[in-house]
Amino acid sequence: IPTHFATSPTIRAIQYNDVLLGSNGTHPTGSGAPSYAYPENVTFWALSLEPQNQGRLLWMKTITTVTPDNQNIQFQRAAEGVFVFVQTPTCKFIGYSMYTGEKLWETKPESDFNPYGYYTWPSLITVEGTTIAYGKFFTSGYSGRVVCYDLYNGTLLWRYEAPTDMS
């Protein structure tokens, strides 16, 4: 990692012989409880891992991680060329390109159709409640729902809710 980074770098994701995603300093990805000591801005960056360009800085940009209405934006996952944040408490997801750092998409808030899912995101389940596979971004939570989005454009593809026996 080049020495010109201002603070200690954190590696967020690596795609073998392709790209390394990182950030400067600290940026929470989940805790045992809500965290209100959030940095307002976090610098993310990517390095090429292609053999002919290994170590070359592809981009570096500062992402605002606290919204004007005091919602937090937490890093969630990165794979297949996309990195994703969750905005709490609305459970809105935001996707960025690992190759350019540009914002690709934003989902509608999951709190609109998954109100109890909110309690998922301020806790450690945020680390395990999302995954990326096969060009899809999956979310889940305490409510028993699984939601699937297209990883590259954020389109909602399907929702599944496991039935519960409330009798």
N, C-alpha and C positions, 0 to 999 in steps of 0.2 A: 504494500500500500504506500503510495507516495507520501513523503514527509510534509507536504504543504498543507495538510489538514490542520485546522485551528485547534481542535480538541480531540480527545481520544475517540478513534473511530469504532463503530459497532457494525459488524457484518450482519446484515439482515437476511440475505439469501445469496446462493451461488448456483449458477447454471454452468455445469462443466464445459470448459472450452468455449464459453459464450459471454457471460456477464456476471459481475459481482455487484450486488446492491448493498449500500451501506448508509450510515448516518453518523453525524458528529454528535458527541455527547450522549446524554441519556434521553430516552423517550419511552415511557411505559407502554407495555403491551398487555397488561392485565395485572391485577393485584388481588388481595384478599378482600378488598373493599374499595369504594370509590376513592379516587385520588384527586385532591383539589390543588395540589402543588404541581401543576402542569407547566412545562415551558410553553410560551406563546408561539414560538417558532422553532422548527427543527430543520437542520440542513441535511438533505438526502443527496446521494450521489451514486454514480455507477462507473465501474471500471470495466474495460474490455478484458476478457479472458481468452479471446481468440489468439491462437499461437503467434500470428504475425503482428498483432497489436497489443499483446499482453501488458497490462498495467496502464494503458492509455485512459485518461479521464474522458468519459463519454458525455457527462453532464453533471452539474451541481446546482441545486436550487434550494431555497428556503421555503418550507411549506408551513403556513400558519396552522397551528394545531389547537387553537382556542378561537371559537367563532365570536362575533360581536354579541350574540345573545348567550355567551358563556357555556357553550357546548364544547366538549372535548372531542378531539379526533385522534384515535389510537391506531397505530400500525397493527395490522392483523396477519396477513400472509403475503408471500411472494412466490411465484412460480410461473413457468410457461410465458415469461416475458411481461408479466403484469404484477404490480404490487397493490395491495388493497388496505384501506383504512376503514374503520367504523366510527361514525359520529354518534356520541351518546348525549342525551338519552333517547334520541329518535330511532336509533338502529338503522341509520342510513349508511350505505356503503359507497365508497369512492375508489375508483380504479385509476391507476397511473401506469404509463409505459415504463418498463425497466430500461428501455433503450434510449428514450428521449427525456424522461421525467415529466412528460406532458400528461395532463389529466385526460382520461379517455371517456369516463362515464360516471354517473351518480345514480344510485337507485332511489326509488321512493322510500320513505321511512317504513321500516317493517313494523314500527309501533302502530301504524294504521290498521294492520291486520293481525298482529301478533303482540298484543299489549303486554302480556306477561313475559315476553321475550326480553323486555327491557332489563329485567333483573338478571339476565344472563350476562350482559355486557360490562357491568362494573365489577365483575368477579373474575376469578381465575378461569372460569369456563370459556372466557373469550379466547384463551390460547387454544383450547380444544374445540370450540364451537364453530370453527370455520375450517374449510380446507379447499384446496384447488386440485382438480384432476380432470384430464380429458377435455381441456378447454372450457371447464365449468368452474364456477365459484359456488360452494355450498355453505349454507349457514344453518345452525340449529340452536336449540336452547332449552331452557327448563320447561317450556310449554309443550314439548314433544313434536314440534313442527320441524320439517326440513324444507329449506327453500333453495332452489337452484337457479343461478343466473348464468348467462353467457359471459365468459371471462373477458371477452374482447370488446363487448359493447354494452354490458350491464343489463341486457334484456332479461326480464323475468321469464324463465322457461317453464317452471312448474313449482307447485307447493304440495307437500304431503303432510298430513296430520294423522298421527297414530291415535285411533279411537281409545277413549278411556271408559272404564266401567264405573259410572258414578252412582249405581243403584245401592 
